[in-house]
Amino acid sequence: MRSLIVPAVLAAAISLGSCAGTDAGSGSGRAFTPDQKKSLRLSGVTAETARNVEMNKETLDRIVQKLTDEVRAEAPNVFAPAGMPNAPALTMKLVFTDYQGGGDPLKFERRSVGVIRIDADILFLDPNGRIVAQSKVAEHFGSGGDVGLTTNVQNVEAAFESAVAALVR
């Protein structure tokens, strides 16, 4: 009987030792309907950080490139060819409102490998810079305690990129 308790306690500790999640939704913004997604055309993807968000240019560029690649792979017709006279292409603009790349322990955790958190407002701008649609996407991973579960920031970035790409496919 005792041999069954140890694995059960260990499994519970592992499941409680870390958490991960995605929040991709329109929030108070305007999201695309399924019909609008079918006719959506993008001219490109840009990114910037909100005030007081520390994120180096290499990270910003890496996320934009991987997001662009994912959209091209999943929905190849979304990016408009140059000079397309039909419906004007929109620009997808990511405004990062929080970026924690790990190693920042939570104040209430005795031992922690840190928190990885990526939050952004996703804006779809017409050629005049007006917001046509918007959404918020957040991806996070936290691990602590004695379990030692970890992930790396690239895994969380990949989940973030996938959640953003889902807004247009």
N, C-alpha and C positions, 0 to 999 in steps of 0.2 A: 504494500500500500504506500509506504513511504517513497518508493521509487517512482510512483506516479505523481506525487506532489511536487517534487523538484522540477520536472519538466514543465508542469503546469505553471508554477511560480515563475520560472524562467521565461516562458512564453508571454505571460502577463507583463513582466518587466520590460521585455523587448517592445511590446505593443504600446506601452505607456511611455517609453523612453524617448520617442521621437514622434514628430507629427509633420505632415506635409499637406499642402493644400493649394488649390487654385480658386481664384474668384474672378471669373470673366463674365461680366454682365454689362448691361447698358447703364445701370445706375440711374442717374437723373438725365442721362443723355439720350440721344436719338440713335437707335441702331438701324441697320438695314433690314428690310423684309427679305424673305427668300426670293421674291421676284426681283427686287433691286439688286441682290447679289448676282443674279444671272446676267444682268447687263452692266455690272460694275467694271469700270476700267480705271487702273491706277497708272500714273506717270512715274511714280517712284515712292521711296520710303525715306523719311528724314527722322532725326532724333535730336533731342536736347534734354538737358536736365532742368528741373525747376530750381528755384533759388534754394540754396543751402543743401543741395543734394550733391554728394561727392561721388563722382564716377569719372574715371579717366577716359580719354578720347579713344584709346584702343578698345576698351570694353564697349563703349557706345558704337563704334564702327563694327566690331565683331557681331554684336546683336543685330544691327541693321542688315549686315550682309547675310547672316544665317536666316533671318526672317525673310528677306527677299528670296533667298534660295528655296526656302520651304514653300512660300507662296507660289513660286514658279513651278515647283515640282507637283504641288497638290492642285493648283488651279492655273495652268499655263496661259489661259486666255485672259487673265485678270490684268496683266501688264499690257498697256496699249502700245502699239507700234508708233514710232515717232511720226508726227504729222498726220495722224488719223483725224479726218475732218468731222466725223460723226460726234457722238456724245463726248463732251469734254472729259478728259481724264482727271481724276482726283489725286491729291497727294496724301499719303498716309503719314501722319506726323505723330511720333511717340514723344510724350513729355514725361520723363521719369520723375515721379514724385517721391520715391524712396528706393534706395539701393544699398543693401547691406550685403557685402560679399562673404560673410562668415567671419568667425573668429571674435565676434562681439558677444560675450556671454550675456544671458538674460540676468537681470539683477536678482531675481528670486531663485535662481538655480545655484546650488552649491558647487556643482561641477557641470561644465557645459563645453561642448565643442563649438557652440555658437549658433547664430541665426543667419540664414540666408533669406533675404527678402527683396523682391523686385515688384514695385508698383508703378503703374504708368497710366496716364490718360492717353487714349488713342483718338486722335482727331483726323477726320477726313475733310480735307480742304479743297474747295473748287479753285479754278485758276485765279480768281480774284482774292483768295485767302479767306473766304467765308467758310465757316464750319457747316458742313452738310450733314454729318453724322458724327457721333462720338461714343466712346465706351471707356470703361475702366477695366484694367486687367491687373491682377495681383497674383503672385506666385511666391510661396514661402516654404521654408523647411527649417525646423528647429530640432535640435537633439541635445539631450543632456542627461544628467544622472550618471549612474555607474555602468550603463549598458554599452556606451561607446559607439552607437550607431552614427554613421557619418554619410554625407554625400558631398559632392563638390559643387562649386558654383556653376560650372558648365552644365551639369545635369539640371539645375534649377532654371538656368537661362534657356535650355532647350525646351523645358516644359512651358516657360513663359512665351517663347517664340511660337510654339504650337498653339497656345491659347489665343495669341494675337492673330495668327494666320487663320484660325477658325472663324474669325469675324468676317472674312471675305470669301470663304468657300462654302 
